Amino acid sequence: GPTEPPLVVFVTAVPPTAVPPTPLSATPLSATSVPPTPVPAPTVAPLKLPATIAEIAQGFGSPDDLALESDGSILFSDEGNGTVNRITRDGKIIPLVNQLSVPEGIVVLPDGSLLIVEQGKNRILRMQFNSEHPLSTIFTTENKTRNEGVDNIARDAATGDLIIPDAPNGRVLRVSPDGQTTHVLATGLTRPVSAAIERDGSILIADELGNALKRIRPDGQVQTLGKFLT
């Protein structure tokens, strides 16, 4: 077949600066007993939200997924242009890599390197800054259907494993950090596209074309949390 053009990588080292998290406060809701007689509908006060929405970048093809770096820089994939870009805190836009085939999800690893989902080739790339070979493939899965490839991934902070919703094949995988060991956590989903890990180790999965939210318990049990109409 035709030779693919080489990936072009732009590397700009940005020294990480720790940004302390802002604590969130929550006001607990108190239960109210309702008498059996009709009561007036409650009055809901409008939310007081900031009036200003700032546009920080424009002119891209199809910005898709986002991630934040430790210094507050914004990373985003542009699937229309096949790029992954950084927006620094002072507003500079820095292209990190181009000529990707439908880049999607991004995960920032503890050492500052990135994991990038390349949906068009159904693989996970790792981008390491200040490296002679900054871009490498750590995992590829066969697309056994004609559906679109992997969309997003999550990282289990407790183990370093990757949780990969194998979208075209209807599975959820647990993959070791080096990509060498794979365990199938669930099968039979329609199109799993996103994952999040709960405190007890349970894994939440968005099953896009199944119109459902699933939970994979640590014991392997798969629960359906909700079905949604379209």
Disulfide bonds with the S-S distance in Angstrom:
none
